[in-house]
Amino acid sequence: MSVVFVHIGLPKTGTTHLQDRLWRNRDLALRESGLLYPGNVISDHFHAAVHLQPERYLDWVDPAFSKTWPTLVSQIKAWPQTSLLSHELYATARPEHIERMLDDLSFADEVHVIATVRDLARQLPSVWQENVKNQRQATFDEFLSSVHVHGPAMPGFVPPVGAGDEEPFWEFQDHIRILGDWADAVGPERVHIVTVPTRRDNPADSLWERFLRVLDVDPATLTVPVPSLNSSLSAPQAEFLRQLNHRLQPDDVEWRRYERIIKGQIIGEILFAAPSGAPRGLTTDQRAWVAQTADAMIGAARSAGYRVSGDLDDLTVSRLAAGDALPPTVQDVLDVALDTMAEMVKTTRLPKVGPRRRTRAMNVVRRIRRRALGLRRSL
């Protein structure tokens, strides 16, 4: 029977790790479990997601990759067992996009949807950090205020008048609305929630294990490992980068330069390699409304009847602040800035030497001249 699973994210729920591991193990998955992870290169899944929503991702839609989605579809159509599509940008698909995708996959006997979901207490700081890594300037408190005021699309919720600009969060993270759109198209019985575990001390119940359980794949057969990469900034590091963004807006620096120098070098090579601390966390007051929102969303997910791999209780948010990093001090941020500058001096390529080079002999002559001038003035 031909079954297609569409993993729609959510962003910042371990999707990159899952996709990297799936790609590295795709030959084993096909041979041992009958699971097709299609594509000629891993980025095919990204291009398929953005071409499905060209009006949403206009800057990323490249005509050179217009045939990527038809190619993926043809590979899936030729495989009579289970296939998997995975990209977090599917989380922003609207009903018209979903309908278009399902029309293209109409040959399949069944289409299922998977959403990986993490508790809001971890998700909010992580998404804010990701925004900061992409030139956003809002402080953590400003970001949280926007998230609070605009709220998820729960029944009866209407943002107050004058709520201000909305920070990007619920568009990607409101799994109740997102899964509701997909459930309308495929049926709630074919919607799966995989919760991100709150503990990491049980490798037999990791996110990887829970995800493969939905696909009915034995994790023991997928033996190719992936490196565990640090992708979190400490509270001072994130604040340093946020303040730096005030000087590096799109009018000041083109995205290619920002991406290569800030994201590639400063974040990827310097900040991630530095001794790190805890990221920003929620205050007790913030935890109160976040916990209330989480409870409402958990209740809505239970009522919808979606299948769950893991436990919806993993999405509960404690109302007690414990171990959350406080706002960094000015000195904390300055230390990060100085450490970063020092590493750049140590690692940046030497500039080209001009036509007039100072040789050792020239320096000796200068020292002799300085001594002679000093003796003449002392007489």
PENOR-V89442 format. One record per residue. N is the residue number from 1. RES is the residue in three letters. SS is DSSP state (a for helix, b for strand, c for the rest). BURIAL is # if it has 24 or more other ideal C-beta (glycine too) atoms within 12 Angstrom, else .. Layout:
N & RES & SS & BURIAL
N & RES & SS & BURIAL
//
This chain:
1 & MET & c & .
2 & SER & c & .
3 & VAL & b & #
4 & VAL & b & #
5 & PHE & b & #
6 & VAL & b & #
7 & HIS & b & #
8 & ILE & c & #
9 & GLY & c & #
10 & LEU & c & #
11 & PRO & c & #
12 & LYS & c & #
13 & THR & c & #
14 & GLY & c & #
15 & THR & a & #
16 & THR & a & #
17 & HIS & a & #
18 & LEU & a & #
19 & GLN & a & #
20 & ASP & a & #
21 & ARG & a & #
22 & LEU & a & #
23 & TRP & a & #
24 & ARG & a & .
25 & ASN & c & #
26 & ARG & a & #
27 & ASP & a & .
28 & LEU & a & #
29 & ALA & a & #
30 & LEU & a & #
31 & ARG & a & .
32 & GLU & a & .
33 & SER & a & #
34 & GLY & c & .
35 & LEU & b & #
36 & LEU & b & #
37 & TYR & b & #
38 & PRO & c & #
39 & GLY & c & #
40 & ASN & c & .
41 & VAL & c & .
42 & ILE & c & #
43 & SER & c & .
44 & ASP & a & #
45 & HIS & a & #
46 & PHE & a & #
47 & HIS & a & #
48 & ALA & a & #
49 & ALA & a & #
50 & VAL & a & #
51 & HIS & a & #
52 & LEU & a & #
53 & GLN & c & #
54 & PRO & c & .
55 & GLU & c & .
56 & ARG & c & .
57 & TYR & c & .
58 & LEU & a & .
59 & ASP & a & .
60 & TRP & a & .
61 & VAL & c & .
62 & ASP & c & .
63 & PRO & a & .
64 & ALA & a & .
65 & PHE & a & #
66 & SER & c & .
67 & LYS & c & .
68 & THR & a & #
69 & TRP & a & #
70 & PRO & a & .
71 & THR & a & .
72 & LEU & a & #
73 & VAL & a & #
74 & SER & a & .
75 & GLN & a & #
76 & ILE & a & #
77 & LYS & a & .
78 & ALA & c & .
79 & TRP & c & #
80 & PRO & c & .
81 & GLN & c & #
82 & THR & b & #
83 & SER & b & #
84 & LEU & b & #
85 & LEU & b & #
86 & SER & b & #
87 & HIS & c & #
88 & GLU & a & #
89 & LEU & a & #
90 & TYR & a & #
91 & ALA & a & #
92 & THR & a & #
93 & ALA & c & #
94 & ARG & c & .
95 & PRO & a & .
96 & GLU & a & .
97 & HIS & a & #
98 & ILE & a & #
99 & GLU & a & .
100 & ARG & a & .
101 & MET & a & #
102 & LEU & a & #
103 & ASP & a & .
104 & ASP & a & #
105 & LEU & c & #
106 & SER & c & .
107 & PHE & c & .
108 & ALA & c & #
109 & ASP & c & .
110 & GLU & b & .
111 & VAL & b & #
112 & HIS & b & #
113 & VAL & b & #
114 & ILE & b & #
115 & ALA & b & #
116 & THR & b & #
117 & VAL & b & #
118 & ARG & c & #
119 & ASP & c & #
120 & LEU & a & #
121 & ALA & a & #
122 & ARG & a & #
123 & GLN & a & #
124 & LEU & a & #
125 & PRO & a & #
126 & SER & a & #
127 & VAL & a & #
128 & TRP & a & #
129 & GLN & a & #
130 & GLU & a & #
131 & ASN & a & #
132 & VAL & a & #
133 & LYS & c & #
134 & ASN & c & #
135 & GLN & c & #
136 & ARG & c & #
137 & GLN & c & #
138 & ALA & c & #
139 & THR & c & #
140 & PHE & a & #
141 & ASP & a & .
142 & GLU & a & .
143 & PHE & a & #
144 & LEU & a & #
145 & SER & a & #
146 & SER & a & #
147 & VAL & a & #
148 & HIS & a & #
149 & VAL & a & #
150 & HIS & a & #
151 & GLY & c & #
152 & PRO & c & #
153 & ALA & c & #
154 & MET & c & #
155 & PRO & c & .
156 & GLY & c & .
157 & PHE & c & .
158 & VAL & c & .
159 & PRO & c & .
160 & PRO & c & .
161 & VAL & c & .
162 & GLY & c & .
163 & ALA & c & .
164 & GLY & c & .
165 & ASP & c & .
166 & GLU & c & .
167 & GLU & c & #
168 & PRO & c & #
169 & PHE & c & #
170 & TRP & a & #
171 & GLU & a & #
172 & PHE & a & #
173 & GLN & a & #
174 & ASP & c & #
175 & HIS & a & #
176 & ILE & a & #
177 & ARG & a & #
178 & ILE & a & #
179 & LEU & a & #
180 & GLY & a & #
181 & ASP & a & #
182 & TRP & a & #
183 & ALA & a & #
184 & ASP & a & .
185 & ALA & a & #
186 & VAL & a & #
187 & GLY & c & .
188 & PRO & a & #
189 & GLU & a & .
190 & ARG & a & #
191 & VAL & b & #
192 & HIS & b & #
193 & ILE & b & #
194 & VAL & b & #
195 & THR & b & #
196 & VAL & c & #
197 & PRO & c & #
198 & THR & c & .
199 & ARG & c & .
200 & ARG & c & .
201 & ASP & c & .
202 & ASN & c & .
203 & PRO & a & .
204 & ALA & a & .
205 & ASP & a & #
206 & SER & c & #
207 & LEU & a & #
208 & TRP & a & #
209 & GLU & a & #
210 & ARG & a & #
211 & PHE & a & #
212 & LEU & a & #
213 & ARG & a & .
214 & VAL & a & #
215 & LEU & a & #
216 & ASP & c & .
217 & VAL & c & #
218 & ASP & c & .
219 & PRO & a & #
220 & ALA & a & .
221 & THR & a & .
222 & LEU & c & #
223 & THR & c & .
224 & VAL & c & .
225 & PRO & c & .
226 & VAL & c & .
227 & PRO & c & .
228 & SER & c & .
229 & LEU & c & .
230 & ASN & c & .
231 & SER & c & #
232 & SER & c & #
233 & LEU & c & #
234 & SER & c & #
235 & ALA & a & #
236 & PRO & a & #
237 & GLN & a & #
238 & ALA & a & #
239 & GLU & a & #
240 & PHE & a & #
241 & LEU & a & #
242 & ARG & a & #
243 & GLN & a & #
244 & LEU & a & #
245 & ASN & a & #
246 & HIS & c & .
247 & ARG & c & .
248 & LEU & c & #
249 & GLN & c & .
250 & PRO & c & .
251 & ASP & c & .
252 & ASP & c & .
253 & VAL & c & .
254 & GLU & c & .
255 & TRP & a & .
256 & ARG & a & .
257 & ARG & a & .
258 & TYR & a & #
259 & GLU & a & .
260 & ARG & a & .
261 & ILE & a & .
262 & ILE & a & #
263 & LYS & a & #
264 & GLY & a & .
265 & GLN & a & .
266 & ILE & a & #
267 & ILE & a & #
268 & GLY & a & .
269 & GLU & a & .
270 & ILE & a & #
271 & LEU & a & #
272 & PHE & c & #
273 & ALA & c & .
274 & ALA & c & #
275 & PRO & c & .
276 & SER & c & .
277 & GLY & c & #
278 & ALA & c & .
279 & PRO & c & #
280 & ARG & b & #
281 & GLY & c & #
282 & LEU & c & #
283 & THR & c & #
284 & THR & a & .
285 & ASP & a & .
286 & GLN & a & #
287 & ARG & a & #
288 & ALA & a & .
289 & TRP & a & #
290 & VAL & a & #
291 & ALA & a & #
292 & GLN & a & .
293 & THR & a & #
294 & ALA & a & #
295 & ASP & a & #
296 & ALA & a & #
297 & MET & a & #
298 & ILE & a & #
299 & GLY & a & .
300 & ALA & a & #
301 & ALA & a & #
302 & ARG & a & .
303 & SER & a & .
304 & ALA & a & #
305 & GLY & c & .
306 & TYR & c & #
307 & ARG & b & #
308 & VAL & b & #
309 & SER & b & #
310 & GLY & c & #
311 & ASP & c & .
312 & LEU & a & #
313 & ASP & a & .
314 & ASP & a & #
315 & LEU & a & #
316 & THR & c & #
317 & VAL & c & #
318 & SER & c & #
319 & ARG & c & .
320 & LEU & c & .
321 & ALA & c & .
322 & ALA & c & .
323 & GLY & c & .
324 & ASP & c & #
325 & ALA & b & #
326 & LEU & c & .
327 & PRO & c & .
328 & PRO & c & #
329 & THR & c & .
330 & VAL & a & .
331 & GLN & a & .
332 & ASP & a & #
333 & VAL & a & #
334 & LEU & a & .
335 & ASP & a & .
336 & VAL & a & #
337 & ALA & a & #
338 & LEU & a & .
339 & ASP & a & #
340 & THR & a & #
341 & MET & a & .
342 & ALA & a & .
343 & GLU & a & .
344 & MET & a & .
345 & VAL & a & .
346 & LYS & a & .
347 & THR & a & .
348 & THR & c & .
349 & ARG & c & .
350 & LEU & c & .
351 & PRO & c & .
352 & LYS & c & .
353 & VAL & c & .
354 & GLY & c & .
355 & PRO & c & .
356 & ARG & c & .
357 & ARG & c & .
358 & ARG & c & .
359 & THR & c & .
360 & ARG & a & .
361 & ALA & a & .
362 & MET & a & .
363 & ASN & a & .
364 & VAL & a & .
365 & VAL & a & .
366 & ARG & a & .
367 & ARG & a & .
368 & ILE & a & .
369 & ARG & a & .
370 & ARG & a & .
371 & ARG & a & .
372 & ALA & a & .
373 & LEU & a & .
374 & GLY & a & .
375 & LEU & a & .
376 & ARG & a & .
377 & ARG & a & .
378 & SER & a & .
379 & LEU & c & .
//
